Amino acid sequence: MSTSTKITTSSEDKPLQSTLGVDLSEADLRFRTTLPLDKFRELDIGIAGLGATGRQVAILLNAIGTDRVVGADPDRIEAKNIGTQGWSPSDVGKDKFEVIYRDFPKICGMSATFQRLLNPWRTGLTRERWAKKVVFCCVDTMRARQEIWVDILKTRHLQGLWIDSRVASGAIRIVTIQMNRREDVGYYLESFYSDEQAFQGACTDRLTMYGAYIAAGLMVSQLVNWLNGYPVVRDFMVETLSMGTVRFGE
């Protein structure tokens, strides 16, 4: 699959080089000193789930500047997704992965790979593609989350970060697991519960668009902190009604 921009990286974090006839030399000017772009653009990144939060994660990653992203979602866009996930009314009835694939290059001129299958590393054709350094888990059921996690542990394809968002109503919980830490992996295994025990209703039933933006921003912030060598908070929750923050497992 071709890309429409060429990315050059070095220890000096050189800016994007455009082949679109648009000068992108200053596209990343304002965050070159806060984000190690050379490290970021070498990462292979996966996004499991392309709904409310996953779609915004993809947009943020693309705006920073990368084409090394693979995302997957089996669902089609419904009318109820417009207000919480940011789709256009003309997108209703279409596959989420197809619409994101269509729109992805418009942000920063880059293309990426998006698929229908939510768990594509189960098949031989896509195993290597899902050997990722970072995976953003943006699925809306605990069952899907557990299935993907079990596969990752079996195949050992994930080598860096697993960043999981759990969103219900005004509560946004972010769990970030550093895969080289046994205590993190063990902690995450203990964090599972059944879908029956979770908030009764789809994760975005009571979510507005800004909630998805907040969740995506927090997830990408965790990635940036990790790349910078800053401490990564393993498990925390932001409650948007009271604007309170709680840390778990400390």
Secondary structure by P-SEA (a helix, b strand, c coil): ccccbbbbbccccccccccccccccccccccccccaaaaaaacbbbbccccaaaaaaaaaaaaaccccbbbbbccccccccccccccccccccccaaaaaaaaccccccbbbbbbccccccccccccccccccbbbbbcccaaaaaaaaaaaaaacccccbbbbbbbcccbbbbbbbccccaaaaaaaaaacccccccccccccccccaaaaaaaaaaaaaaaaaaaacccccccccccccccbbbbccc
